[in-house]
Amino acid sequence: MFQRDVERSCSPFFIAFGGFLFGYDMGVISGCLIMPDFIRQFGQEGTNGQYYLSSSRQSIIVSVLSAGTFCGAIAQAFTSDRLGRRGSILFWSGIFTVGVAIQTSTTYSLVQLLIGRYIAGLGAGSLSAIVPLYNGETAPKSIRDTILAIYQVQIISGVFLSYVFELGSHTINNSASWRLPIGLQMVWGIIILSRMFFLPESPRHLLGTGRGDEARKVIAELNGVPENDPLVIETVRELDFAIRAENEGGKATWLECFSTRNALWRRTINGMMLQIIQQLNGQNFYYFYGDTFFQSAGAGLSPYIIQTVLGAVSVVGTLPALYFIETWGCRKSLLLGASAQAVSALIVAVVGHATLAPPGTPTSALTPRNRAGGNVVITFAVFQVFIFNTTWGSTPWVYLRESFPLRVRPKSIAFGCATDWFWNFMLSFFSPRIVDHIGPMIMFVFFGVLVFGYIYVYFAILETKGLTLEEVDELYRSGIAPWRSVGWRPSEKHYHPEVHEKQGSDSVDNC
């Protein structure tokens, strides 16, 4: 009995480990790009006999993972229904582990490295979509928001731990310097694979496929109550209503996400735009290319140390994120975050352009002005990443989760996820090429995006904090200006007797 209680309590928390796997995979390549053995095996030999990684090779090595994640995020939509949530997690965890094995075993073959990163990206991208879905469908209501918060924290924790491992391994004078941190990902994949065999299928998927008895049994076990408990009965009713709402009038089409009904087109566009702005506000540039960028800053500290500090600050910034969303609402969180990040990006761009030495300058040749400028650049880079994780890191995802009616929610969220991964690929592919030409002034690009983001949020994003999904529909029908939507209250009463014995429905917990 005790073992069952422990498994019931730990299972949702364990599955949030999928976020850790994704974060580690995203962060581990940054340090590899400046490791001598990695450069020697996958770089090019210069005229002086020294090996180097050109900006084009850097962009391909980093961005091929994002290309895989984009394709994986789309592919999982076909497996999550056919194989079930549990079966899909098993399948894509296996794909991810195979991709990591291909990367780790390569020797001097850039093509094999790229194939391995693409395959690993397929697995990571799929898991990044399926794991939150599985969490939401299996976690008891009382801890569902906690699991969402843990998932976000684990993504950043994965990034941070990859930096920690590279801080220790980069001093090794052979291929173990990069094979160890990359190969460790196989351990993360195997952990998920082995544990998933003992976790249940999503009760929502079971009900949707006509396996009601199994669904009731899973719900009872997850909540630690008998199958005839009122909580189980109520949960089954809610799930039945949600499934009927999605299937009412036939399956929702992709074009329906852009319907004029209840301003669905506006909500879908907003979700996609928030994902674009989130990707292009600068933080992922630091995650992908921070070691290379900080190496040129010449602040006197190892770029691995700086990147580890950046990762630690990111974790700390993620912890209060949902509190700020619940307290401030989406609009205020996004507006304040865009403002603070824009100031930071502008300072990094101006100071970096005016004071940093050209790339490749020996440390002994750096002037006090160069070093002072490097310190300023690193300080505001760290500050920008901290602000991102307290505001823009989670808020766009909360918007996606809470702004769409049940019928089109899966497809609208898919549009948002695909947009996020597409622009993640674009950023990782073009950033090193742009830096190669304009250096720190790339931060002017991110500054411009953040200014645009502030304007877009002010004029386009409605505040839905504390509203039910039905009230969100009324909010969009009301035509109220976004800057006046804070404090808006519905004029109608919303009631679903099939779901609730009292008036109202579950409140939107966030945003």
Salt bridges, closest charged atoms under 4 A:
ASP5 OD1 - ARG8 NH1 2.89
ASP37 OD1 - ARG40 NH2 2.68
ASP81 OD1 - ARG85 NH1 3.04
GLU137 OE1 - ARG85 NE 2.96
ASP145 OD1 - ARG401 NH2 3.35
ASP213 OD1 - ARG216 NH2 2.62
GLU214 OE2 - ARG211 NE 3.21
GLU234 OE2 - HIS500 ND1 3.82
GLU238 OE2 - LYS141 NZ 2.87
GLU246 OE2 - ARG204 NH2 2.30
GLU256 OE2 - ARG261 NH2 2.99
GLU256 OE2 - ARG407 NE 2.66
GLU402 OE2 - ARG401 NH2 3.22
GLU470 OE2 - HIS496 NE2 2.55
ASP473 OD1 - ARG267 NH2 2.57
GLU474 OE1 - HIS494 NE2 3.37
GLU492 OE1 - ARG477 NH2 3.71
GLU501 OE2 - ARG237 NH1 3.82
ASP506 OD2 - LYS141 NZ 3.21
